[in-house]
Structure formats: C-alpha cells, structure tokens
Amino acid sequence: MNETSPIRTETAREYPGAVPGDTRSHPPVRRRGRARLWFVLLLVLAGAGYAGYRFYLAPKADTQAAATHGRGKGAGGRGAHGEPPQAVGIATVVPGDVPIVLAGLGTVTPLATVTVRSQISGYLTEIGFREGQTVKKGDFLAQIDSRPYEAQLAQYQGQLMRDQALLQNSKLDLARFQRLSQQDSISKQNVDTQGALVKQNEGTVAADQALVDQQKLNITYTRIVSPVEGRVGLRQIDQGNYITAASTSIVVVTQLHPISVVFTLPEDDVARVMRRMRSGAKLAVTAYDRGDVTAIATGMLDTVDNQIDTTTGTVKLRAIFENQDDALFPNQFVNAKLTVDTVRDAPIVPTAAILRGTPGTYVYLMEGDDKVVVRPIKLGEADGARTVVKEGLGIGDRVVVDGTDRLRDGAPVRVTEGAGKTARASGEAGAPGDGQTLPAAAPVRPGEKADATRADADAPEGQKRERRRQRPAEAR
C-alpha cells in the first residue's frame, strides 16, 4: 500500500497525532480513562464538601440561631461579665471519721509447711491419709516395714543380757578379792585388776543398752505421724516403694488455721506503725483480692521485720488471720491494708471536688447562691471518695463537685436541682466498698437547652463536637 492511499489519509484525519502506519485505537481508550478519572475526582470532592458542611457549617448555623434566640430573651440569664451561669453540683463539708490506711502487696504464707520424710530406710507398707485431708498433730500418715528393726532389737537385747551376766560375775569376784586383801591373802594388784574389769563390763552393758534403745526408736519411726495440724497435699510416693532415710518425700502438710499474710510497706511508714505497736494498740489488717475490690478476710498485725530491704526501701510485716472459712490459700497474692489510726471529727469533702493547678491544691467554694471563688486548701488523709481538709475549709462550706471544667474565680453558677443532695450524700459516705458513688453530670432539661447551646458556642471546636456526641438527642 502506498503513502497516498485513501485509507491512511482517512485514518490520519480521524486520529490526529497518530503515527503513520499505526492503525491501533489507543486515543479513544485514553479519552475514556480520563473521563472516568474526572468522574471519580468529582465524587470525592462532593463527599468532602458535604462532610465539611455537616461538621462545620451546620453546627455553626445552629449555634448562631440559638444565640440569637437567647439574645431575644434578654440578658437576664447572663452574669455580670456577660457569661451564662454554669450548671454545677455541690457538696457540703461535713465532719466525719476517716481511717488512716496503709496499703501494701502481700502473699499468704502458712505458719508451718512441713515436708514429711522418713527418718529410717525401708519399704512403704501402708498409706494412712487421703489427699487433701485435714489432719491433726500426731495423726497416722504412713507405715514403714518394721520387721528388720524388730529382729535387730531382739539381737541387741540378747547381747545385753549376756554382758549383764558378765558384769554381775565380775562384781562378785571383786568382792572376794577385797575380802582376801583385807586378810593379806592376795596382792593389791589383783584387787585393782578385778576392779578395772568390773568397770569394763559396765561400759559394755551401757553400750548394749544404747543399741537396744536405738532399735526401739527405729521401730517407733516406722510409724510416720503428722508433726503439725494442717491440710495434706498430693501424695508424692506410692505404697510398696523403698524409702531412703531423710531424702524421700512422702507428703507435704500445710497449716491453714491460723494463717499469715506477709506484706511490705515503704520505710517512711515504719515509724508510725512501730509507734502504734509500742503503745499496745491492736492494728487491724484487711486482705483484699487481686483486683483490690473484694475484702477476703480480716486479721491483726502480728510483727514487723527487724530490717529494711535496701534494694526496695520497704519493710516486711506479718499479719495473722484465723481463716476458719479457708478464704486465704497458701501463696495467694493479696492486697493488704493496715489501719494504723482514725482521724475523728475532721472536715471532709468528696475527692471529686479537689483540683490541682497554679494555685496548688484548691476547690471552688460557693459564695452565696450564684457565684464561686477559688479556695486553696491543705489536704489530710484520704479514704477513697472522701478526703480530710486540714486548712482552707470549715464545717458547712459548700464546694463544687460537678461541672468544674469551665469554672474560674468569680464565675456565675447555678446549682442544678438534686445535684447538691447527691453530692452531699457522697461526701458523707463511708469507706470504699460501701456502695457510695459521686454524682454524675446533671441532665439538661428542656428549659435549659438555650443555656447549654450558649455554653457550647464559647467552647473550642473540639469540645463542641464532643459535647454534641454526648448530648442526648432530645437535648439537641
């Protein structure tokens, strides 16, 4: 085909820029691919625009409308600085007793753990316990074959009888020699020699008697009994096996009643504990489970170790528990809480009211019924949801426990209905574990919707989105 062919000329006109002689149809495919790419980009831009409107423009429009509605109602709902009153929950400072509790990690440790072994060698002929059984001191546990020791006992007893006869005969001869010596019928040497023979026979008889006693003791050892009262573990050897003296274990007996808990406390607390013990006080110790939620048992502090561990800066203490219900098990991990003393009739506030910042430790104190001020305080002992205040507050003062995140010194507030009672009940609650909790955030009532919207308008954008997600649908 020549270059002036009408087919090539038509193809060149239809696909501008095509290479002469190339009849492939790439340009149309490339155009369709570009069209799809533009379509996808348009979809992405449309979705981004909708998301921006949904999360930014629409909330601002709602906020502006609510603010306009609030201005139409007048400035009566705002404070002296043009701020809306913040809804808060309050609690009253009340007198109460707070225990001083020192907490430490502890391990349940039996007062006696005995690995029962035989004191003699022999075949195990009988097992007298059941695994897991509770035994008393002296109860039968196992029996070793005693026949070899009984045979040796008979042999030593016969030897003892023979040597006793020789001793008796030598004593009679000594008596005759002594009489003859008095009559000058025998030499002094013969008397002395006979006296030495008597002493020798006495020694032989004493040795024979020791052998007899040893065999009787071995026969006693063939019957193995429990050395302590406690619970036996799993059997470590079966009947019929040969037992080697002082090396083969039969069973482990662990004392459970009473049982102890060994726990540690920082060295800074040792002086306080020792001072209370020297005064004769009986200090209570409560053992909690691994989660530090449920109280397992209550006992008394028994003793304090005689030295501080230099690697950890702690000291070991031992508490005794009766453990009649077997709530504590050997080697169990527990949280031990030692009640050292009790602070009585001290001003108490809920721990939720205590804040920490530039002024140090402080609370928001109600001044009148619609204003709060910052009041620095000094704290004392804490007991879960309650804390003793040493300085800064008095009995009857009211502090904010809920809604402190947007407050400042002199800010206007309004007490939500029922929040003060709930907070006061929490401030008067007992020790941790009695079911008392701090009040939750006060719900927004229909009449308070505009105030809540105005509060959201002043917050940063991130807080506004978080508030909108947490606010109930009817409050929006």
C-alpha positions as CSV (number, residue, x, y, z in Angstrom):
1,M,0.0,0.0,0.0
2,N,1.5,3.4,-1.0
3,E,1.6,6.5,1.1
4,T,-1.1,8.2,-0.9
5,S,-3.6,5.5,0.0
6,P,-7.0,6.9,0.9
7,I,-7.3,4.6,3.8
8,R,-4.2,6.0,5.5
9,T,-5.3,9.6,4.7
10,E,-8.7,9.0,6.3
11,T,-7.1,7.4,9.4
12,A,-4.8,10.3,9.9
13,R,-7.7,12.7,9.8
14,E,-9.7,10.6,12.3
15,Y,-6.9,10.3,14.8
16,P,-4.7,13.4,14.8
17,G,-1.2,12.8,16.0
18,A,-1.2,9.1,15.1
19,V,2.0,7.6,13.9
20,P,1.9,6.8,10.2
21,G,1.3,3.2,9.6
22,D,-0.1,2.6,13.1
23,T,-3.8,1.5,12.9
24,R,-4.3,0.8,16.7
25,S,-7.1,2.6,18.5
26,H,-5.3,3.9,21.7
27,P,-6.5,7.5,21.6
28,P,-10.2,6.6,22.2
29,V,-9.4,4.3,25.1
30,R,-7.2,7.0,26.7
31,R,-10.0,9.5,26.5
32,R,-12.4,7.2,28.2
33,G,-9.9,6.5,31.0
34,R,-9.5,10.3,31.6
35,A,-13.3,10.7,31.8
36,R,-13.6,8.0,34.5
37,L,-10.8,9.7,36.5
38,W,-12.5,13.1,36.4
39,F,-15.8,11.5,37.4
40,V,-14.1,9.8,40.5
41,L,-12.5,13.1,41.5
42,L,-15.8,14.9,41.3
43,L,-17.4,12.3,43.6
44,V,-14.6,12.7,46.1
45,L,-14.9,16.5,46.1
46,A,-18.6,16.3,46.5
47,G,-18.3,14.0,49.5
48,A,-15.7,16.3,51.1
49,G,-17.9,19.3,50.6
50,Y,-20.8,17.5,52.3
51,A,-18.7,16.4,55.2
52,G,-17.4,19.9,55.7
53,Y,-20.9,21.3,55.7
54,R,-22.2,18.6,58.0
55,F,-19.5,19.0,60.7
56,Y,-18.6,22.7,60.5
57,L,-21.2,25.0,58.7
58,A,-24.4,23.3,60.0
59,P,-23.3,23.3,63.7
60,K,-22.3,27.0,63.5
61,A,-25.6,27.9,62.0
62,D,-27.5,26.1,64.8
63,T,-25.3,27.8,67.4
64,Q,-25.9,31.2,65.9
65,A,-29.6,30.6,65.8
66,A,-29.6,29.5,69.4
67,A,-27.5,32.6,70.4
68,T,-29.9,34.9,68.6
69,H,-32.8,33.3,70.3
70,G,-31.0,33.8,73.7
71,R,-30.4,37.5,73.0
72,G,-34.0,37.9,72.1
73,K,-34.9,36.8,75.5
74,G,-32.7,39.5,77.1
75,A,-29.5,39.5,79.2
76,G,-31.2,38.4,82.3
77,G,-29.7,34.9,82.1
78,R,-26.1,36.1,81.9
79,G,-23.7,37.1,84.7
80,A,-22.0,40.3,85.4
81,H,-19.3,39.6,82.8
82,G,-21.8,38.6,80.1
83,E,-21.2,34.9,80.8
84,P,-24.1,32.4,81.2
85,P,-24.3,30.7,84.6
86,Q,-22.6,27.3,84.6
87,A,-24.7,24.4,85.9
88,V,-22.8,22.8,88.8
89,G,-23.4,20.2,91.5
90,I,-22.3,21.0,95.1
91,A,-21.5,19.2,98.3
92,T,-21.4,20.4,101.9
93,V,-18.3,20.0,104.1
94,V,-19.3,17.7,106.9
95,P,-17.4,16.4,110.0
96,G,-16.6,12.7,110.0
97,D,-14.1,9.9,110.9
98,V,-11.5,8.8,108.3
99,P,-9.3,5.8,108.9
100,I,-5.6,6.1,108.1
101,V,-4.9,3.1,105.9
102,L,-1.5,1.9,104.7
103,A,-1.7,-0.4,101.7
104,G,0.9,-3.0,100.5
105,L,1.3,-6.0,98.4
106,G,1.2,-9.3,100.3
107,T,1.5,-13.1,100.0
108,V,-0.4,-15.6,102.0
109,T,2.2,-17.6,104.0
110,P,1.4,-20.6,106.2
111,L,2.8,-20.5,109.7
112,A,4.1,-24.1,109.2
113,T,4.8,-26.0,106.0
114,V,6.3,-29.5,106.6
115,T,7.6,-31.9,104.0
116,V,7.1,-35.3,105.7
117,R,10.1,-37.7,105.2
118,S,11.0,-40.9,106.8
119,Q,13.8,-40.9,109.4
120,I,14.7,-44.5,108.5
121,S,15.0,-46.6,105.4
122,G,12.6,-49.3,104.4
123,Y,9.7,-50.3,102.3
124,L,6.5,-48.3,102.5
125,T,3.8,-50.8,103.5
126,E,0.8,-48.5,104.2
127,I,-0.6,-45.1,103.4
128,G,-2.8,-43.7,106.1
129,F,-4.1,-40.4,104.7
130,R,-6.3,-39.2,101.9
131,E,-5.0,-36.4,99.6
132,G,-6.5,-33.0,100.7
133,Q,-7.4,-34.4,104.1
134,T,-7.2,-32.2,107.2
135,V,-5.1,-33.9,109.9
136,K,-4.2,-33.1,113.5
137,K,-0.8,-33.3,115.1
138,G,0.0,-36.9,115.7
139,D,-2.4,-38.4,113.2
140,F,-1.1,-41.5,111.3
141,L,0.2,-40.9,107.8
142,A,2.3,-43.9,106.7
143,Q,3.9,-47.1,107.8
144,I,7.4,-48.5,107.1
145,D,8.2,-52.2,107.3
146,S,9.4,-52.7,110.9
147,R,10.4,-56.4,110.8
148,P,14.1,-55.9,110.1
149,Y,14.3,-53.5,113.1
150,E,12.4,-55.8,115.4
151,A,14.9,-58.6,114.5
152,Q,17.9,-56.3,115.3
153,L,16.2,-55.4,118.6
154,A,16.0,-59.0,119.7
155,Q,19.7,-59.5,118.8
156,Y,20.8,-56.4,120.9
157,Q,18.6,-57.5,123.8
158,G,20.3,-60.9,123.9
159,Q,23.7,-59.3,123.8
160,L,22.7,-57.0,126.6
161,M,21.6,-59.9,128.8
162,R,25.0,-61.7,128.2
163,D,27.0,-58.7,129.1
164,Q,24.9,-58.0,132.2
165,A,25.7,-61.6,133.4
166,L,29.5,-61.0,132.9
167,L,29.2,-57.7,134.8
168,Q,27.5,-59.5,137.7
169,N,30.2,-62.2,137.8
170,S,33.0,-59.6,137.8
171,K,31.4,-57.8,140.7
172,L,31.2,-61.0,142.8
173,D,34.9,-61.7,142.1
174,L,35.8,-58.1,143.1
175,A,34.0,-58.6,146.4
176,R,36.0,-61.8,147.1
177,F,39.3,-60.2,146.2
178,Q,38.6,-57.3,148.5
179,R,38.0,-59.6,151.5
180,L,41.1,-61.6,150.8
181,S,43.1,-58.4,150.5
182,Q,41.9,-57.4,154.0
183,Q,43.4,-60.7,155.2
184,D,46.6,-60.2,153.4
185,S,45.9,-63.3,151.4
186,I,46.0,-61.7,147.9
187,S,48.0,-58.9,146.4
188,K,46.8,-55.4,145.9
189,Q,47.4,-55.7,142.2
190,N,44.8,-58.5,141.8
191,V,42.2,-56.4,143.5
192,D,42.8,-53.4,141.2
193,T,42.8,-55.5,138.1
194,Q,39.4,-57.0,139.1
195,G,38.0,-53.5,139.8
196,A,39.0,-52.4,136.2
197,L,37.3,-55.5,134.8
198,V,34.1,-54.5,136.5
199,K,34.3,-51.0,135.0
200,Q,34.8,-52.5,131.6
201,N,31.8,-54.8,131.8
202,E,29.7,-51.9,133.0
203,G,30.7,-49.9,129.8
204,T,29.8,-52.9,127.6
205,V,26.4,-53.2,129.3
206,A,25.7,-49.5,128.8
207,A,26.6,-49.8,125.1
208,D,24.3,-52.7,124.7
209,Q,21.5,-50.8,126.3
210,A,22.0,-47.9,123.9
211,L,21.7,-50.3,120.9
212,V,18.5,-51.6,122.3
213,D,17.1,-48.1,122.8
214,Q,18.1,-47.1,119.3
215,Q,16.3,-50.1,117.8
216,K,13.2,-49.3,119.8
217,L,13.3,-45.8,118.4
218,N,13.7,-47.0,114.9
219,I,10.7,-49.2,115.3
220,T,8.8,-46.1,116.5
221,Y,10.0,-44.2,113.4
222,T,8.5,-46.8,111.2
223,R,5.1,-45.3,112.1
224,I,5.0,-41.9,110.5
225,V,2.7,-39.3,112.0
226,S,1.8,-35.7,111.2
227,P,4.1,-33.2,113.0
228,V,1.6,-30.3,112.8
229,E,-2.1,-29.7,112.3
230,G,-3.0,-28.8,108.7
231,R,-4.0,-30.0,105.3
232,V,-2.1,-32.7,103.5
233,G,-1.3,-32.2,99.8
234,L,-0.8,-34.7,97.0
235,R,0.9,-38.0,97.7
236,Q,4.5,-38.0,96.4
237,I,5.2,-41.7,96.7
238,D,3.1,-44.8,96.4
239,Q,2.8,-47.8,98.6
240,G,5.4,-50.5,98.0
241,N,8.3,-48.2,97.2
242,Y,11.6,-48.2,99.0
243,I,12.2,-45.1,101.1
244,T,15.6,-43.7,101.8
245,A,16.0,-42.0,105.2
246,A,15.8,-38.2,105.1
247,S,15.7,-38.0,101.3
248,T,12.4,-39.4,100.1
249,S,9.3,-37.1,100.5
250,I,6.0,-38.7,101.3
251,V,3.6,-35.7,101.5
252,V,3.5,-32.0,102.4
253,V,1.4,-30.8,105.4
254,T,0.5,-27.1,105.4
255,Q,-1.0,-25.3,108.4
256,L,-4.1,-23.3,107.4
257,H,-5.7,-22.3,110.8
258,P,-4.4,-19.8,111.6
259,I,-2.5,-18.5,108.5
260,S,-0.5,-15.4,108.0
261,V,0.0,-12.7,105.3
262,V,3.4,-11.2,104.7
263,F,3.2,-7.8,103.1
264,T,5.5,-4.8,102.6
265,L,5.2,-1.1,103.4
266,P,7.5,1.8,102.5
267,E,10.2,2.6,105.0
268,D,8.6,6.0,105.6
269,D,5.6,4.3,107.3
270,V,7.7,2.1,109.7
271,A,7.9,4.8,112.4
272,R,4.2,5.3,112.5
273,V,3.4,1.6,112.7
274,M,6.1,1.0,115.4
275,R,4.8,3.9,117.5
276,R,1.3,2.4,117.5
277,M,2.6,-1.1,118.3
278,R,4.7,0.2,121.3
279,S,1.6,1.9,122.6
280,G,-0.1,-1.6,122.8
281,A,-2.6,-0.9,120.0
282,K,-4.1,-3.9,118.1
283,L,-3.9,-2.9,114.4
284,A,-6.4,-4.5,112.0
285,V,-5.3,-5.7,108.6
286,T,-7.8,-6.5,105.8
287,A,-6.8,-8.7,102.9
288,Y,-8.3,-7.8,99.5
289,D,-8.3,-9.9,96.3
290,R,-6.0,-9.3,93.3
291,G,-8.4,-6.7,91.9
292,D,-8.4,-4.8,95.2
293,V,-12.2,-4.8,95.2
294,T,-13.4,-7.6,97.5
295,A,-12.4,-8.0,101.1
296,I,-11.4,-11.6,101.7
297,A,-10.5,-11.7,105.4
298,T,-9.7,-9.5,108.4
299,G,-6.9,-10.2,110.9
300,M,-4.5,-8.5,113.2
301,L,-0.9,-7.3,112.7
302,D,1.5,-9.7,114.4
303,T,5.0,-8.4,114.0
304,V,7.3,-6.2,111.9
305,D,10.6,-7.5,110.4
306,N,13.9,-6.3,112.1
307,Q,15.4,-4.7,109.0
308,I,14.6,-2.7,105.9
309,D,15.3,-4.2,102.4
310,T,17.9,-1.8,100.9
311,T,17.1,-2.8,97.4
312,T,13.4,-1.8,97.6
313,G,13.2,0.5,100.5
314,T,10.5,-1.5,102.1
315,V,10.0,-3.5,105.3
316,K,8.1,-6.8,105.8
317,L,5.2,-7.2,108.1
318,R,3.2,-10.3,109.2
319,A,-0.5,-10.3,109.9
320,I,-2.4,-13.3,111.4
321,F,-5.8,-14.5,110.1
322,E,-7.9,-17.1,111.7
323,N,-9.0,-18.3,108.2
324,Q,-11.8,-20.6,109.5
325,D,-13.6,-20.4,106.2
326,D,-10.4,-21.2,104.2
327,A,-10.7,-17.9,102.3
328,L,-6.9,-17.5,102.2
329,F,-4.9,-20.1,100.4
330,P,-1.1,-20.6,100.7
331,N,1.0,-18.5,98.3
332,Q,-2.1,-16.5,97.2
333,F,-1.5,-12.8,96.2
334,V,-3.5,-10.3,98.1
335,N,-3.6,-6.5,98.7
336,A,-3.1,-5.9,102.5
337,K,-4.5,-2.7,104.0
338,L,-3.3,-1.8,107.5
339,T,-5.5,0.5,109.6
340,V,-3.0,2.5,111.6
341,D,-5.2,5.1,113.2
342,T,-8.5,7.0,112.7
343,V,-8.9,10.8,112.2
344,R,-12.1,11.8,114.1
345,D,-14.5,14.8,113.6
346,A,-12.4,16.2,110.8
347,P,-13.8,18.4,107.9
348,I,-14.4,16.0,105.0
349,V,-15.0,16.8,101.3
350,P,-15.6,14.5,98.3
351,T,-12.4,13.8,96.5
352,A,-14.1,14.8,93.2
353,A,-14.1,18.4,94.5
354,I,-10.3,18.7,94.8
355,L,-8.5,20.2,91.9
356,R,-4.8,20.9,91.3
357,G,-3.3,23.7,89.3
358,T,-1.5,27.0,89.5
359,P,-2.9,27.9,93.0
360,G,-1.8,24.4,94.2
361,T,-4.5,22.3,95.7
362,Y,-7.8,24.1,95.6
363,V,-11.6,23.8,95.4
364,Y,-14.3,26.0,94.0
365,L,-16.2,27.4,97.0
366,M,-19.7,28.7,96.7
367,E,-20.0,32.3,97.6
368,G,-23.7,33.0,98.1
369,D,-26.0,31.0,95.8
370,D,-24.8,32.1,92.4
371,K,-21.0,32.6,92.5
372,V,-17.9,30.6,93.1
373,V,-14.4,31.6,94.3
374,V,-11.1,29.6,94.2
375,R,-10.1,28.5,97.7
376,P,-6.6,27.0,98.2
377,I,-6.7,24.1,100.8
378,K,-4.3,21.7,102.5
379,L,-5.2,18.0,102.4
380,G,-5.0,15.4,105.1
381,E,-5.8,11.7,105.0
382,A,-7.8,10.3,102.0
383,D,-10.1,7.3,102.1
384,G,-11.3,6.6,98.6
385,A,-14.1,9.1,97.8
386,R,-13.5,11.2,100.9
387,T,-10.6,13.4,101.9
388,V,-9.8,15.3,105.1
389,V,-9.1,19.1,104.7
390,K,-6.6,20.5,107.2
391,E,-6.8,24.1,106.2
392,G,-9.0,26.3,104.0
393,L,-12.5,25.0,104.6
394,G,-14.8,24.8,107.5
395,I,-17.8,22.7,108.5
396,G,-20.8,23.8,106.4
397,D,-18.9,25.3,103.5
398,R,-20.2,24.3,100.1
399,V,-17.9,23.2,97.3
400,V,-18.4,22.3,93.6
401,V,-18.1,18.6,92.8
402,D,-19.5,18.5,89.3
403,G,-19.1,21.0,86.5
404,T,-15.7,22.4,87.4
405,D,-14.2,22.1,83.9
406,R,-15.3,25.6,82.7
407,L,-15.3,27.5,86.0
408,R,-13.0,30.3,87.1
409,D,-12.6,32.6,90.0
410,G,-15.8,34.6,90.4
411,A,-17.7,32.8,87.7
412,P,-21.6,32.8,88.0
413,V,-23.1,29.4,88.6
414,R,-26.5,27.8,89.2
415,V,-27.0,24.7,91.3
416,T,-28.8,22.0,89.4
417,E,-31.8,20.6,91.2
418,G,-30.9,17.5,93.1
419,A,-27.2,17.7,92.5
420,G,-26.4,19.2,95.9
421,K,-28.2,16.4,97.7
422,T,-26.4,13.7,95.7
423,A,-23.0,15.3,96.2
424,R,-23.7,15.7,100.0
425,A,-24.6,12.1,100.3
426,S,-21.4,11.1,98.6
427,G,-19.4,13.4,100.9
428,E,-20.9,11.7,103.9
429,A,-20.3,8.2,102.6
430,G,-18.2,5.6,104.4
431,A,-15.1,3.8,103.4
432,P,-14.5,2.5,99.9
433,G,-16.6,-0.5,99.2
434,D,-19.8,0.6,100.9
435,G,-21.5,1.3,97.5
436,Q,-21.5,5.1,97.6
437,T,-20.5,7.0,94.4
438,L,-20.0,10.5,93.4
439,P,-22.9,12.3,91.4
440,A,-22.9,12.1,87.7
441,A,-23.3,15.1,85.4
442,A,-26.7,16.8,85.8
443,P,-29.1,16.1,82.8
444,V,-30.1,19.1,80.6
445,R,-33.8,19.9,81.0
446,P,-35.8,21.4,78.1
447,G,-35.8,24.8,79.7
448,E,-32.0,24.8,79.9
449,K,-31.4,24.0,76.2
450,A,-30.6,27.6,75.2
451,D,-28.1,28.0,78.1
452,A,-26.4,24.8,77.1
453,T,-26.2,25.9,73.5
454,R,-24.6,29.3,74.5
455,A,-22.1,27.4,76.6
456,D,-21.2,25.3,73.6
457,A,-20.7,28.4,71.5
458,D,-17.9,29.6,73.8
459,A,-16.0,26.3,73.8
460,P,-13.3,25.3,71.4
461,E,-14.4,23.4,68.3
462,G,-13.1,20.1,69.5
463,Q,-15.1,20.4,72.8
464,K,-18.2,21.4,70.8
465,R,-18.1,18.3,68.7
466,E,-17.5,16.1,71.8
467,R,-20.5,17.7,73.6
468,R,-22.8,17.2,70.6
469,R,-21.9,13.5,70.5
470,Q,-22.5,13.0,74.3
471,R,-25.7,15.2,74.5
472,P,-28.9,13.2,74.3
473,A,-31.0,13.5,71.2
474,E,-33.8,15.3,73.0
475,A,-31.3,17.9,74.3
476,R,-30.3,18.8,70.8
